[in-house]
């Protein structure tokens, strides 16, 4: 298997990935840290950890909360646990959480992904996402390694770069941010012999449909998290998610999704170790129909209009369809002293002077009568994480 790195200066670096090239006796004991500045360094260190049956912690070095957490840890307790990689994420509550992943977690999920993708011919995998996140490691590193598929990466992928590199029989591992950016190029190209995989956030159906019309190819969306691994998938603008094989879904009494699967981290660490028994209660409202489900949204990202639940992600997608809005971030806050209680906080990346009444008019047309307070903020830039997720705090 070959890892091909397209450097920003136009040169190309190739690495042969095998037992001979990746064996490193220096990392066969102890726990290494993977959070360096380049994708190339990170993926090579992931391969070395994997081939040498070693252990590593992966983290975003720009996340100060995670760095502080890691610096305080006593790794003697960690060495006794069964894992290959620990992925530190910001966590549902905002406090950093470490998800322990064993080789069995990876291999059991890759077995099902291989079956999911067997209808496609895949000769190369182009990766736009960082490898320090579980999605990038699974789809961009270990899946191609197990299936002996060449990998192509570039430190800084621009949308035009990506289109130039996509050849026949490619799988592109990316995010909604890139899908939207490719749509904005207003280019039509036949990519019907390649497929795109997208995760980190759902795609608005209109965005998926536009992408399919522009490039004649499928976008396979993956729903899951670092802790759960993959939960479900859907194609293009499908409304319903299909659970992956070996994933069992149910709901609690509030209607939130509960998941059981061998992909789930059996050990989590926040302030202490927690054993999940491969079962996790999420905070995602769903509507289950014949072993498929509709994703309504996270409990912290839900607002009720006329008795119906709407997700803030849905509102973001509606706003981002407007030509004068580059990005949107929406979140709900509760003010017990306010007349209507809930407030919708909207931040827009735009160069125009958009008013609250403009937003209310648009959302009323798309959703319902907006009878609650909107706090609007206009900025030059909405920052994103390495994985392409928009940041709430500006």
N, C-alpha and C positions, 0 to 999 in steps of 0.2 A: 504494500500500500504506500502511496506517495502523498505527502503534504506539500502543496505548492503555495508559496507566499508571493503575492504580487505587492512589491514594495512601492511606497509613494514616489520614489525617484525613477520608477519605470523598470527597474531590474526585477528579476524573478529568482527566488531562492527555493530549492527543492530539498526535502528531507525524506529519506526512505525510513518508513516506520516498521520495525521488526524487532524480534527479541534481541538480535545481535546489536542493533543500533541503540536500543533503549535500555539495555541492562546497565544499572548503575549501583554498585555495591554501597556507595555513600549514603543512599537514601533508603536502604532496605530495613533500617531500624529507625525508630523515632517517628515524629510527626512533622512533616514539612508544611510550609505556608506557600499558597499559590495566590498571588494577588499583585503580580508585577504589572509593568506599564504596557506591555505589548501582547497582542493576541498570540503571536508566534511563541513567545516565551511560555505563556500560560498553557497552550495546548501541548507543547513538548513536555512540560512538567507533569501534566495530567497523564500523558502516555507513559512517562517514566514511573509514575506512581502505580499505574495499572499493571505494567509489565513486571514490576518488582514486588508486587503484592505488599506495597507499603501503605502508608496512611498520610493524608494531607487535608489541610483546612483551606477552603476556598472562600474568598471574600473580596468585596469592593473596597480598595484602599482609600477611596475618596469618601467613604461613609464613616464619619468620625465616631458615631455611636458604636458601630461594629468594631472599629479599631480599639476603642476604649474597653469594650467587652473582652476582646481577645487578649489584650494586655494583662487583664486581671485573672485570667484562667489558670488553674493548676492542671497542667496537662498530664500529670501522673495519674489522675482519675480517668482521663480520656483514653489513655493507652490500654486500659483494661477492657474497653468496650470493643464490640465487633463492628468494624466499619472499614471502608476504603477511603471515602471522602466525607467531609463535613461541609455543608453549605450554610454559611451564615447569611440570613436575610433580615430585613427590617421587621418582619413579623406582623401579624394581624393587629396587634395592640400598639405597634410602634417600637416595642422593645426588641432588640436583636434576638433571633432564635436560630439555634444551630440544628440542622436536620442531618442525621447520620444516614449515609447511604452505603450499603454493602454491595459487593459484586452481584449478589443474588437479586437485589433491587434492580440494578441495571439490566442484568441478563434476562430476567423475567419480563421486563417491559420491552426490551429490544426484541424478544421473541414474538411478542404481539405486534410490534411496529413492523417487523419484517413481513408478517402475514398481511398487515394493512396495506403495505406498499408493494406487494408482490405482483399486482396488476401492471405496475410501471417498470420500465427499463431504466435503471439508474446507474450511470457510469461515473458520475462525479457529484460531489455535494459542495455547494457554494455556501459559505457561512458568513452572515453579516452580524451575528450576535456575539456578545462576549462569552468566553468559555468559563469564566468564573461563576456564572450562574448555571443552575442545574439544567435548564432548557438547552443552553449552548453546549454543555458537556455531553448530555445524552444524545441529542440529535446531530450535533456538529463534530463530535469526537468519537465517543464509544460506539454509537450505532454504525458509522462507516467503518470503524476498526473491525468490529465483529463481522461485518458483511464484506470486508475487503474492497471498499470503495474509496477512490481518491478524493482528497479534500482540497478545496481552494479557498484561501482567505486573503483579505486585504485589510490593513490596519484601519484605513479610513475609506469606507465605501460610499461613494456618491451614487445617486440613482443612475446616472449615465454609465458609470463604471460597471454597475451590476448588469445592465442590459448588454453591454459589450462582452461580458464574460459568459453570459448564459448561452450555452451551446445545446445541441440536441442531447436528450437523455440526462439532463441535469436536475438535481433537487436543490432548491434554494431554501435555506433555513433562515427565516427572517422574522420581522415584526410588523404589526399594523402600520407603524410609522413609515416603513419603506414601501408598503403596498400603496399607501396614500400618496407618497412622493412620486412613485412611478406613474400613478394616474395623472398627476399634475403635469407630467412631461407632455401629455397630449400626443403621445406617439402610439402608433399601432404596429405590432410586430407579432408574427406567428411563433408562439412558444408552445405549441400544442404537444410537443414531444418532451416537455419538461413539466415539473410540478413545483409549486411553492407551498411551503409549510409555514404557518404563522401562529405565534402564541404571544403571551403576556397580556393580551386584552382582546375582547371580541371585536370583529369587524362589523361595521354597519352594513346591512344588506345591500344598500345602493352602492357602497364602495366596492364590495365584492363583485357585484354584477358589472360595474363599470370596468373593473380589472379584467374580468373574464371576456368582456366585449373587446377590450383593447389588445389583449395578448392571447386569447383563445386557449387558455390553460386553466387548470384547477388550482384553487387555494384550499388546502386542507388545514382547517383551524383546529388547534389542540387546546383543550381546556384542562387546567390542572394547576398545581402549585409545586413549590420546592418540596414541601412536606408530603404531599399526596402522590407526586409523580403525575403521569397522565391519567385523567379521569374519563374524558370523552373527546369525540371528534365530530366535525361536520364539514361538508363541502360547500364552498362558495357562499351563496346567500341562503342556504338552508336555514330554516327557523329552529329545528330541533337538533339537539345533541344526542349522539349515540354513545353509550358507555363502551369503553374498550373491553375486549375480552378479559375475563378474570376480575373485572371491576363490578362490585355489587353496590347498587345505590338504593337509598331509602330516604325518608324525611323524618324530622322531629315534628312535634305538635305545632310548631310555629311555621312549618313549611320549608325549613332550611335543609339543605342537602347533607346527607350522611354517606360516607364512602368507606368501603372495605375492600382492600386489594393487596397483593404481594408487592406492589410498587411503593406502598406507603412506608416511610421511615419508621422503623420500630422504636427508635430512640430519638427524642428531641431534647434540646437543652436550652432553657431560658435562664432561670436562676438556680435550677436543679434539673436533674435528669428525669425525664418522663417516658414511660413505656406506653406505646400506643396500641400494641397488639394488632398492628396493621389496620387500624380503624380510626377515622377522624370525623368529627362533626365540624362541618364548615359553617360559614356565615352567609352562604349564598342561598337566596330564595329561588326555588325552582317549582315548576309545574310538571309532574311526572305523568307521561302518557304512554302506556304500552312499552315500557322499558326504554323509552326515550324521554328527554326532558327539555323544557324551555327554561332558559336562564333569565330570571327577572332582574337579578342584581344582588350585590352585597347588602346586608342589613344596614350597614353604615352609609350606603350609597343609594338609598331608596327614599323617594318622596311620594306621598299619596295625593292624587288629584281626582276629585269626584269619586272617591272610593277605590280607585285603581292605582296599582303600584307602577312607578316609572323609575328606571335606573338613571343615575347621573351620567353614566357612560352613554346611554341612549341620547340624553340631552346634549352631551358633548359632540356626538356624531352629527346631530341635526345642525348644530352651530357651525361645525367644520365643513359642512356642505356649501356654506355661503362663500362666494368668491373673495369677499373682503376680510375673511377670518382665517388666519393661518392655523392656529391651534386654540383649543378651549379646554379649560379645567373647571369642573363643576363639583361642588360638594355641599352637603346639607349640614346646617347647624341648627340647634334647638335653643330657643330663647323662651324660657317658661314665663317671663314677664311680658312677652310680646302678645299682641292680640291673636295672631294666628299660629304662634308657637314656632313653626319651622321657617327657616330662611334659606334661600338658595343663593350660594356664593359663586359667582361666575367671574373667571379671569380669562380675558381674551388677548391673544397675540394678534395685533392689528395695527395698521397705519392710519386707520380712519376713526373719526369721532362717532362711535356707536353709542346710542342712548338706551336706557333701560326700556323705554317704550318700544324701541325697535325689537329688542329681545322678546318682550312680552307678546308683541304682534306675531313674530315668527313662531314661537312656541305654542301660542293659542291656535294657530293654523295647523300645526303638526300634531299637537297633543290634546290640549283641553284648555279651559279657561284658567288662566294663571292667577288664582286668588291667594297669593302669598308674596312676601317681600323678596325682592331680588337685590342683592348687593353686587354691583358691577365694578370691575377693575380692568383697565386697559393697560397693557404692557408692551414693550418692544420685543421681549423674548420670554417664552415659557421654557424653562430648562427641562431637560430629560435626563433620566438615569442612563447608565451604560446599556441597559437592556431595552431602552426606548420608551420606558414608562414616564409619563409626564409627572412632574413634581408639584405637589399641592402648595408648598410654601414658596412664595416668590420673594 
